[in-house]
Amino acid sequence: MMVPAVRTTPQFRAARRFTKTPKGILLFILGAIAVVALLDSRTETALASLAVATATAAAVDMAIAWSTRRAVIFPSGGILTGLIVGLVLSPYEPLIVPAATATLAIASKHLFRSRQANVFNPAAFGLVASAILFSSGHS
């Protein structure tokens, strides 16, 4: 008996290609680190801080892409930035701090760039700005 060939959709092929890129691999690694960190933390505040930072960064990235290019994007850079911000900031900061830090990080990504790349690492920029503006703790 012959097994029928599996037909894949363009979206599936694009997702499979993305998982082989450095950004896709880093997204998987940071996601795994976040899961391990959250399992070890035994606190809801760490999950809330990580979720707020990641969701805010993704939403701001999508909003800026829509307002500047009228494009709907998958915010992989925003998710990575949010994960980094959420993992580095202290989980005991008020939730406005990870949200503001993620917003500053994504804004820097779109404001400070050359033709090819960002001038600053967005997550690092946001974390430094957060330390200066909010005296936020990092862990």
N, CA, C and O of each residue as an XYZ file, in Angstrom:
556
protein
N       0.821     -1.172      0.000
C       0.000      0.000      0.000
C       0.878      1.253      0.000
O       1.858      1.325      0.742
N       0.537      2.219     -0.814
C       1.315      3.449     -0.879
C       0.786      4.460      0.116
O      -0.421      4.620      0.303
N       1.716      5.126      0.737
C       1.363      6.188      1.670
C       1.245      7.479      0.869
O       2.158      7.829      0.122
N       0.130      8.188      1.019
C      -0.025      9.431      0.256
C       0.985     10.478      0.722
O       1.351     10.536      1.896
N       1.413     11.282     -0.207
C       2.358     12.355      0.118
C       1.660     13.407      0.976
O       0.497     13.745      0.755
N       2.390     13.906      1.944
C       1.849     14.933      2.822
C       2.072     16.289      2.162
O       3.191     16.644      1.791
N       1.000     17.025      2.028
C       1.112     18.358      1.451
C       1.167     19.368      2.589
O       0.340     19.347      3.501
N       2.141     20.235      2.518
C       2.279     21.242      3.562
C       1.809     22.590      3.035
O       1.876     22.875      1.839
N       1.341     23.393      3.949
C       0.881     24.725      3.586
C       2.066     25.688      3.560
O       3.099     25.405      4.166
N       1.934     26.805      2.878
C       3.021     27.796      2.889
C       3.338     28.303      4.293
O       4.496     28.590      4.598
N       2.323     28.416      5.150
C       2.552     28.872      6.510
C       3.385     27.856      7.289
O       4.270     28.237      8.055
N       3.107     26.571      7.099
C       3.872     25.529      7.784
C       5.324     25.545      7.313
O       6.243     25.423      8.121
N       5.527     25.696      6.012
C       6.900     25.741      5.486
C       7.646     26.962      6.027
O       8.828     26.874      6.357
N       6.956     28.096      6.115
C       7.588     29.307      6.651
C       7.932     29.130      8.129
O       8.998     29.555      8.572
N       7.043     28.510      8.884
C       7.314     28.268     10.307
C       8.486     27.308     10.476
O       9.324     27.498     11.357
N       8.547     26.290      9.644
C       9.648     25.332      9.720
C      10.968     26.007      9.359
O      11.990     25.734      9.988
N      10.961     26.877      8.366
C      12.171     27.631      8.002
C      12.597     28.543      9.141
O      13.787     28.665      9.429
N      11.611     29.197      9.803
C      11.915     30.112     10.900
C      12.600     29.394     12.051
O      13.494     29.957     12.682
N      12.198     28.159     12.335
C      12.800     27.435     13.454
C      14.266     27.103     13.211
O      14.976     26.725     14.144
N      14.725     27.237     11.981
C      16.124     26.952     11.663
C      16.987     28.208     11.612
O      18.195     28.118     11.391
N      16.387     29.371     11.812
C      17.141     30.631     11.794
C      17.699     30.893     13.193
O      17.203     30.330     14.169
N      18.726     31.742     13.302
C      19.239     32.083     14.633
C      18.163     32.667     15.556
O      18.134     32.359     16.748
N      17.285     33.507     15.009
C      16.219     34.086     15.819
C      15.249     33.013     16.309
O      14.804     33.053     17.456
N      14.927     32.064     15.450
C      14.032     30.978     15.837
C      14.654     30.073     16.888
O      13.975     29.646     17.823
N      15.933     29.779     16.743
C      16.630     28.947     17.719
C      16.707     29.669     19.062
O      16.473     29.062     20.107
N      17.035     30.962     19.039
C      17.116     31.738     20.276
C      15.751     31.827     20.946
O      15.666     31.771     22.173
N      14.699     31.962     20.178
C      13.353     31.997     20.738
C      13.047     30.693     21.472
O      12.474     30.707     22.561
N      13.426     29.576     20.876
C      13.218     28.274     21.515
C      14.053     28.167     22.799
O      13.547     27.718     23.828
N      15.317     28.574     22.743
C      16.198     28.467     23.910
C      15.704     29.359     25.055
O      15.622     28.912     26.199
N      15.375     30.619     24.747
C      14.882     31.517     25.799
C      13.543     31.045     26.360
O      13.282     31.195     27.554
N      12.701     30.480     25.510
C      11.444     29.916     25.999
C      11.689     28.773     26.972
O      11.022     28.671     28.001
N      12.647     27.914     26.643
C      12.983     26.795     27.536
C      13.573     27.315     28.844
O      13.235     26.814     29.917
N      14.451     28.315     28.763
C      15.025     28.904     29.979
C      13.927     29.522     30.838
O      13.941     29.386     32.061
N      12.977     30.199     30.199
C      11.871     30.817     30.935
C      11.042     29.760     31.660
O      10.651     29.961     32.810
N      10.772     28.643     31.000
C       9.994     27.580     31.642
C      10.737     27.030     32.855
O      10.143     26.845     33.917
N      12.033     26.768     32.702
C      12.828     26.251     33.823
C      12.885     27.279     34.954
O      12.739     26.925     36.123
N      13.096     28.543     34.610
C      13.166     29.591     35.631
C      11.839     29.729     36.371
O      11.822     29.907     37.589
N      10.734     29.647     35.646
C       9.430     29.784     36.287
C       9.110     28.580     37.162
O       8.467     28.732     38.201
N       9.543     27.391     36.765
C       9.322     26.210     37.591
C      10.108     26.307     38.889
O       9.656     25.841     39.935
N      11.287     26.913     38.817
C      12.139     27.014     39.996
C      11.762     28.194     40.888
O      12.071     28.183     42.079
N      11.106     29.202     40.338
C      10.878     30.436     41.104
C       9.797     30.298     42.174
O       9.869     30.966     43.205
N       8.806     29.451     41.950
C       7.704     29.237     42.887
C       6.975     30.536     43.268
O       6.498     30.686     44.393
N       6.902     31.445     42.333
C       6.201     32.692     42.615
C       5.398     33.127     41.397
O       5.854     33.006     40.260
N       4.211     33.630     41.650
C       3.357     34.093     40.559
C       3.852     35.420     40.004
O       3.571     35.755     38.853
N       4.586     36.177     40.810
C       5.040     37.481     40.341
C       6.037     37.343     39.194
O       6.076     38.193     38.304
N       6.842     36.282     39.206
C       7.802     36.078     38.115
C       7.061     35.793     36.817
O       7.428     36.320     35.767
N       6.028     34.971     36.877
C       5.234     34.673     35.682
C       4.529     35.920     35.172
O       4.497     36.173     33.967
N       3.966     36.696     36.085
C       3.261     37.915     35.679
C       4.222     38.904     35.030
O       3.895     39.505     34.007
N       5.397     39.076     35.613
C       6.386     40.007     35.071
C       6.842     39.576     33.680
O       6.939     40.399     32.770
N       7.117     38.294     33.521
C       7.544     37.765     32.225
C       6.440     37.904     31.186
O       6.700     38.291     30.047
N       5.214     37.592     31.574
C       4.085     37.678     30.641
C       3.814     39.130     30.227
O       3.550     39.402     29.055
N       3.879     40.044     31.172
C       3.622     41.459     30.865
C       4.702     41.993     29.934
O       4.393     42.668     28.952
N       5.968     41.698     30.232
C       7.062     42.191     29.390
C       6.955     41.636     27.974
O       7.113     42.377     27.004
N       6.689     40.341     27.850
C       6.626     39.710     26.536
C       5.416     40.193     25.744
O       5.537     40.518     24.563
N       4.265     40.242     26.379
C       3.054     40.685     25.680
C       3.150     42.152     25.270
O       2.732     42.522     24.173
N       3.697     42.978     26.146
C       3.836     44.402     25.822
C       4.791     44.605     24.652
O       4.495     45.354     23.721
N       5.944     43.929     24.705
C       6.927     44.075     23.626
C       6.343     43.616     22.289
O       6.529     44.279     21.269
N       5.643     42.492     22.293
C       5.049     41.981     21.058
C       3.973     42.940     20.532
O       3.912     43.222     19.336
N       3.137     43.430     21.433
C       2.060     44.337     21.014
C       2.613     45.654     20.468
O       2.131     46.157     19.453
N       3.618     46.210     21.136
C       4.202     47.473     20.667
C       4.894     47.265     19.325
O       4.790     48.110     18.436
N       5.600     46.146     19.173
C       6.269     45.853     17.901
C       5.250     45.752     16.764
O       5.462     46.301     15.682
N       4.149     45.051     17.014
C       3.110     44.921     15.992
C       2.447     46.268     15.692
O       2.161     46.575     14.535
N       2.206     47.061     16.721
C       1.562     48.364     16.528
C       2.449     49.306     15.715
O       1.965     50.020     14.837
N       3.742     49.305     16.009
C       4.649     50.177     15.259
C       4.762     49.709     13.809
O       4.781     50.531     12.892
N       4.837     48.398     13.597
C       4.899     47.880     12.226
C       3.631     48.246     11.458
O       3.696     48.595     10.279
N       2.488     48.167     12.118
C       1.234     48.512     11.449
C       1.174     50.003     11.139
O       0.764     50.396     10.047
N       1.578     50.828     12.090
C       1.464     52.276     11.877
C       2.481     52.812     10.878
O       2.211     53.808     10.207
N       3.640     52.178     10.764
C       4.655     52.689      9.837
C       4.586     52.058      8.456
O       4.827     52.730      7.453
N       4.255     50.758      8.395
C       4.282     50.070      7.098
C       2.945     49.473      6.688
O       2.826     48.905      5.602
N       1.941     49.594      7.544
C       0.641     48.960      7.293
C       0.813     47.458      7.046
O       0.163     46.873      6.180
N       1.710     46.854      7.836
C       1.996     45.430      7.692
C       1.660     44.707      8.991
O       1.953     45.195     10.083
N       1.045     43.544      8.856
C       0.816     42.672     10.003
C       2.001     41.718     10.054
O       2.271     40.994      9.095
N       2.706     41.726     11.183
C       3.921     40.916     11.300
C       3.789     39.925     12.452
O       2.958     40.098     13.344
N       4.614     38.893     12.419
C       4.807     38.042     13.585
C       5.939     38.694     14.370
O       7.052     38.793     13.855
N       5.692     39.141     15.599
C       6.676     39.952     16.318
C       7.757     39.111     16.997
O       7.881     39.131     18.222
N       8.529     38.380     16.216
C       9.553     37.518     16.813
C      10.588     38.336     17.573
O      11.018     37.936     18.655
N      10.994     39.476     17.021
C      11.939     40.336     17.728
C      11.346     40.893     19.004
O      12.037     40.995     20.018
N      10.082     41.253     18.967
C       9.407     41.746     20.165
C       9.292     40.683     21.241
O       9.468     40.965     22.426
N       8.997     39.463     20.826
C       8.893     38.366     21.793
C      10.254     38.100     22.424
O      10.350     37.922     23.638
N      11.309     38.071     21.607
C      12.653     37.866     22.151
C      13.028     38.980     23.120
O      13.550     38.714     24.202
N      12.768     40.211     22.740
C      13.078     41.333     23.613
C      12.290     41.242     24.914
O      12.843     41.463     25.991
N      11.015     40.922     24.822
C      10.187     40.785     26.022
C      10.664     39.668     26.928
O      10.659     39.814     28.150
N      11.079     38.544     26.338
C      11.603     37.451     27.151
C      12.886     37.858     27.875
O      13.065     37.554     29.055
N      13.768     38.543     27.164
C      15.015     38.986     27.802
C      14.709     39.969     28.926
O      15.245     39.836     30.026
N      13.865     40.941     28.666
C      13.502     41.924     29.692
C      12.846     41.227     30.881
O      13.197     41.496     32.030
N      11.905     40.342     30.612
C      11.203     39.646     31.688
C      12.092     38.729     32.510
O      11.872     38.556     33.708
N      13.101     38.140     31.869
C      14.006     37.250     32.596
C      15.059     38.019     33.394
O      15.533     37.530     34.420
N      15.427     39.206     32.939
C      16.489     39.959     33.616
C      15.939     40.855     34.721
O      16.552     40.959     35.783
N      14.807     41.499     34.498
C      14.238     42.368     35.533
C      13.844     41.553     36.756
O      13.460     40.389     36.649
N      13.943     42.175     37.901
C      13.515     41.526     39.136
C      12.017     41.252     39.072
O      11.256     42.115     38.635
N      11.581     40.079     39.496
C      10.138     39.784     39.456
C       9.348     40.550     40.508
O       8.118     40.501     40.509
N      10.022     41.248     41.391
C       9.338     41.972     42.459
C       9.091     43.435     42.121
O       8.596     44.191     42.958
N       9.427     43.836     40.912
C       9.110     45.191     40.454
C       7.609     45.274     40.184
O       6.990     44.270     39.831
N       7.013     46.465     40.348
C       5.607     46.620     39.948
C       5.461     46.319     38.453
O       6.395     46.549     37.685
N       4.311     45.813     38.038
C       4.125     45.370     36.652
C       4.264     46.494     35.630
O       4.475     46.226     34.447
N       4.151     47.728     36.061
C       4.340     48.840     35.127
C       5.798     48.921     34.675
O       6.073     49.387     33.570
N       6.725     48.479     35.506
C       8.150     48.566     35.162
C       8.503     47.631     34.002
O       9.127     48.094     33.047
N       8.136     46.327     34.027
C       8.430     45.508     32.844
C       7.700     45.996     31.591
O       8.239     45.904     30.488
N       6.496     46.508     31.749
C       5.760     47.029     30.591
C       6.462     48.255     30.010
O       6.628     48.358     28.795
N       6.869     49.173     30.864
C       7.562     50.378     30.389
C       8.928     50.035     29.812
O       9.345     50.619     28.811
N       9.626     49.095     30.434
C      10.938     48.687     29.942
C      10.822     48.053     28.559
O      11.609     48.359     27.664
N       9.845     47.177     28.386
C       9.637     46.544     27.079
C       9.244     47.581     26.027
O       9.681     47.494     24.880
N       8.432     48.550     26.406
C       8.034     49.606     25.475
C       9.239     50.439     25.054
O       9.413     50.734     23.871
N      10.070     50.817     26.024
C      11.294     51.574     25.703
C      12.220     50.768     24.794
O      12.819     51.308     23.865
N      12.326     49.480     25.073
C      13.203     48.625     24.271
C      12.735     48.562     22.818
O      13.541     48.725     21.903
N      11.456     48.329     22.601
C      10.944     48.224     21.239
C      10.969     49.582     20.541
O      11.244     49.663     19.344
N      10.684     50.638     21.282
C      10.766     51.973     20.686
C      12.193     52.261     20.226
O      12.391     52.835     19.155
N      13.190     51.869     21.023
C      14.589     52.088     20.626
C      14.940     51.286     19.377
O      15.749     51.718     18.556
N      14.325     50.118     19.246
C      14.567     49.280     18.064
C      14.147     50.006     16.784
O      14.815     49.905     15.755
N      13.050     50.725     16.861
C      12.541     51.411     15.672
C      13.099     52.819     15.503
O      13.149     53.335     14.387
N      13.517     53.444     16.599
C      14.034     54.815     16.520
C      15.519     54.880     16.171
O      15.934     55.682     15.335
N      16.310     54.034     16.815
C      17.767     54.085     16.653
C      18.223     52.926     15.778
O      18.577     51.858     16.277
N      18.210     53.148     14.472
C      18.641     52.090     13.570
C      19.309     52.687     12.342
O      19.024     53.811     11.927
N      20.203     51.893     11.782
C      20.790     52.258     10.497
C      19.955     51.575      9.425
O      18.894     51.026      9.723
N      20.410     51.601      8.209
C      19.646     50.934      7.143
C      19.556     49.425      7.346
O      18.535     48.812      7.034
N      20.616     48.835      7.865
C      20.660     47.383      7.973
C      20.307     46.835      9.352
O      19.742     45.745      9.447
N      20.622     47.555     10.413
C      20.497     46.945     11.741
C      20.207     47.993     12.804
O      20.255     49.197     12.551
N      19.902     47.498     14.003
C      19.697     48.363     15.153
C      21.044     48.920     15.599
O      22.067     48.242     15.502
N      21.038     50.152     16.085
C      22.256     50.740     16.626
C      22.535     50.133     18.000
O      23.681     49.810     18.313
N      21.503     49.977     18.817
C      21.623     49.398     20.147
C      20.881     48.069     20.190
O      19.956     47.833     19.413
N      21.298     47.212     21.104
C      20.507     46.016     21.390
C      19.252     46.510     22.107
O      19.365     47.144     23.156
N      18.060     46.238     21.573
C      16.841     46.802     22.171
C      16.634     46.408     23.630
O      16.279     47.254     24.451
N      16.850     45.143     23.963
C      16.642     44.712     25.350
C      17.639     45.396     26.278
O      17.265     45.843     27.362
N      18.896     45.482     25.869
C      19.909     46.132     26.700
C      19.580     47.614     26.880
O      19.712     48.151     27.980
N      19.152     48.273     25.805
C      18.773     49.682     25.895
C      17.629     49.860     26.893
O      17.677     50.739     27.753
N      16.605     49.021     26.772
C      15.462     49.119     27.681
C      15.845     48.868     29.127
O      15.355     49.550     30.027
N      16.716     47.893     29.360
C      17.125     47.580     30.738
C      17.965     48.697     31.343
O      17.807     49.020     32.521
N      18.855     49.289     30.554
C      19.656     50.412     31.062
C      18.747     51.607     31.336
O      18.872     52.253     32.376
N      17.841     51.905     30.421
C      16.897     53.010     30.626
C      16.036     52.760     31.856
O      15.738     53.691     32.605
N      15.637     51.517     32.070
C      14.826     51.163     33.230
C      15.595     51.364     34.527
O      15.038     51.847     35.513
N      16.867     50.998     34.532
C      17.684     51.183     35.730
C      17.829     52.671     36.053
O      17.819     53.063     37.220
N      17.963     53.490     35.015
C      18.123     54.933     35.221
C      16.799     55.582     35.626
O      16.750     56.351     36.586
N      15.724     55.269     34.894
C      14.441     55.933     35.118
C      13.695     55.427     36.343
O      13.086     56.215     37.067
N      13.736     54.112     36.585
C      12.917     53.517     37.634
C      13.730     52.953     38.802
O      13.158     52.455     39.771
N      15.056     53.028     38.713
C      15.930     52.379     39.711
C      15.513     50.918     39.887
O      15.443     50.412     41.007
N      15.244     50.260     38.787
C      14.731     48.902     38.837
C      15.832     47.916     39.167
O      17.002     48.126     38.847
N      15.430     46.842     39.812
C      16.367     45.785     40.160
C      16.457     44.782     39.033
O      15.493     44.560     38.299
N      17.617     44.182     38.904
C      17.840     43.151     37.891
C      18.311     41.896     38.592
O      18.979     41.952     39.624
N      17.954     40.767     38.016
C      18.390     39.512     38.626
C      18.999     38.602     37.595
O      19.425     37.494     37.923
